[in-house]
């Protein structure tokens, strides 16, 4: 009888964001990361509050909200059977108080999978430093009113610069988005396509540093005029910019994980198959 030998190294494991070094990784599809209160004792279920969203980066930079009225909610079948965090029209946000890794000095990378329900709102998904309108800092916005997704940096005098994805955006339509700033090199991508590699309104991105907290789902907590309204599925922030090949892996992983492969353009390296290790 012949013996069939199987090479144990012939099978590739799926690639996930755990393969890269992240400063913050909020994964709403992982039910073990969502809790009803900021104490983190009871896991969130469908329709319940999210008072704590645990960080999967290994840095314990958990996003919390002590006030019940300001908590988003859990939606278990948010996107192709996977869980999401829902932010409503009322002020809902979470705070990451261990904020120093997000002080922008010269490099910054953000990645998100989300959708918005109110396309007339500015929909600030992540905000660092702008607790008042004149503070320095940066924010990641799904500016649907302008059909653009933007990472915007604010200088101390209130002037701003942005790197935008000027793409069509509809309500309740999920998008895979990423932004990078690496000195004078910038890039904005939406659904696996580069839309902009230059900064708007300023010759170069304004490097800033500050000590304010990082907010998820809000711009300025005292006002809900620019708060995020919609579903957040993945939020990743890195203090260093990954290579384009790694960015494409993130896009491919997200597209296959959430059933969004139709969003990727023809020619994307992970259009037909998810990335592997």
N, C-alpha and C positions, 0 to 999 in steps of 0.2 A: 504494500500500500504506500502510495506516495505521500510525502509530508509537505504541506504548504507552509512556508515560512512567511510571516508577516513582519515587515519592518516597522518597529514601533515609532520610528521617526517620519513615517510617510504621511501621517495625518497632521494637518496644520490646525492649531487652535485659533479660535476667533480673536481678532484684535479688538481691544476696548480702550477707552481713555485711561485705564489703569496702567497702560504701558508708557505713559508720558508723565512728566513732573508737572503737576498742577498746583497753583496756589489756592484755588477754590474749585470744588466740583460738587454741584448740586444736581442730583439725579432723581427727578420726581418719580420715575418708573420703579425705583427701588423702594418698596413699601416700608422697609425697615428703617428708612431715613426720615420718615414723616411722623410727627407726634402732635397730639391735640393741644398741648400746652408747652410753654417754654421749659418746663422741668424735664420733659422728655420721658415720661413714664408710660403713657398710653399711646399706642400707635393710631394714627389717623385712618379712618375708613371713609367710604363714600359719603360725601356731604358733610363730614365733620370738619372742625377747624384744624388749621395747621399753625401751631404755635412754635414749632421747632422743625427746622429742615436741616438735618445733619450733613456735614461736609464729608465727602468721600476722598478728599485729597490726602488724608492722613495727617492734616495739620489742625484738626479739631476747630476749624473756623465755622462753627455752626451758626445758622441764621435763625433768630428767635424773635418772638413778639409776646410781651407780657400782658398786653391789653387784649381781652377777648374781642372787643368790637373792631379792632384793627387787624385781625388775623384773616388771611386768605383761607380757602377751603380745599379739601381733597376731592378729586374727581377720578374714580377708579378706571373708567373706560373713556379716557380723554382723547386718545389718539391711537386708532387701530389696536384697541384692547389694552393699551398701556396707560398707566396712571399719570396724572398731571396735577399741578397746583393752580387753582383758579383764583384770579384776582378780580374783584367785582368793581362796580362803578363807585362805590364808597371807598374811602381811604383804607387801603389794606397794604401792609408792608411788613418786611422782616428786617432785622438789623444784624450785621456782622461787626462785633465790637473790636475784634483783633484785627485792626484795619491797616497797620503799617505796611504789610506786603503790597498793598494796593495804592500806595502813594506813587503816582506816576512821575518818574524822573526822565527816562529816555526810552524805555521799552514797555510795551503793554500788548497783550493779546486777549481778546474776548471771543467766546464761541457760545452760541445759543440756538436752541430749537424752541420756537414759540409760535403763538398765533394771537391776534388781537380781535376783540369783539366790537370795539368802538373805533372806527377808522378816522374819526374826526379829532381824536385825542392825540397828544404827543407820545403817550405810552412809554414812559421811562422805565425800562426793565431793571437796570442796575445804575446806581448813582453813588459816586465817591466824592464826598467833600462839599457838595453844594447844599448845605443846610440853610443857607440864605442865598439870595440871587447874586450876591457879589463875591461869594467865596470862590477860591480857586478849586479846581478838581476836574472830574470828567464824568460823563454819563453815557450809557448805551440806550438809545431810544429807537422805538419802532414808530417813526414819524409818518404814520399812514396818511395824514392829511396832505403831505407833500409826496406821497408814494415813494418814500425813501426810508432806509434804515441807516441810522447814523451813530457813529461814535464821536462825541463832541468834547473838546477840551476847553476849559475856561481859564483865562488869565486873571490875575489879581484885580485888574481894572474893569473886568466884566466883558472884555472882548472874547471872541470865540473862534475856534477853527474846527472843521469837521471833515471826516472821511465818510462818504455816503455810498449806499447802494441805491441807486436811482432805478428802482424796478417796480413794476406794477404790483400792488398789494391789495388784496380783498379781505373783507372781514371773515374771521374764523377759518382762514387758510394758513396751514402751518408752513413755516419757512425755516431753512437752515442758514444761519448767518454767522459770519466771522469778520473781525476787524483786527488789524495789527498796526502798531506804530513802533518803528525801530529807528530812532533818530530821524533822519530825513526821509526814510523809506516808509511808506504807508501802503495799505491795501485793504480794500473792502470787498467781501465776497457774499453772494447770496445764492443759495441752492447750487453751489459748486461752480459758479461763474464769477470771474473778477469783473466788477463794475467800475471800480475807481482805484487808481494808484497815485492820486495826488490829493493834497489837502485844500479844501475850500476856504476862502476868505483870508487866509494868511499864507505867507511864503513858506513857513515851517510850523510844525506842531509846537505849541507852547508847553514846555516842560514845567510841571508844577508838583509841589509836594504839600501835604496838609495832614492834619490829625483827626479829621472828622470821620465818623463811622461810614461803613459801606452799607447802603440800603438796597434791598431787593423789592421791586414793585413800587417804588416811590421816588419822587424828585425832591420835594421839600415836604416834610411830614406835616407841617402846619397847613398845607393846602393840598387838595386832591385834583387840582386842575391839570396836572401832567402825570398823574399816577397811571400805572400800567393797568389796562383793562383787557383781560384775556387769559390764556393758558400758558404757563411756563413749564417746559418739559426738561430741558437741560440748560444749565448755566456753567460755563467753565471760564475761569480767569487765570491767566499766567503772567508772571512778571518778566518772562523771556519769550521771545517770538519763535515758534517752531518753524521748521522748514516747510516749504510748500508741499512736499510729499507727505509730511505728517498732517498738515491741514487737510489734504485730500483724504487721508485715512479717517480723520474725524468726520468729514462730510459723508464718506462712504459708510462708515459705521452707523451714523445717525440715520441715513437714508434707508438702510436695510433693517435696522432695529425698529423703525417706526413705519415701515412700508411706504417710504417716500422716494423710492428710486425713480419714479416718473419726474420728480423735481430736478434730478441731475441731468446735465446736458449730454448729448451724444459725444462720446470721446472722453468722458470722465473715466479715470482708471478703475473706479469701483461702481460703474453703472450697472454691470451685470452680476457682479459677485462682491460680497463683503470682504473687507481687508482681513488678512490672517497674520499670525505671528510667524 
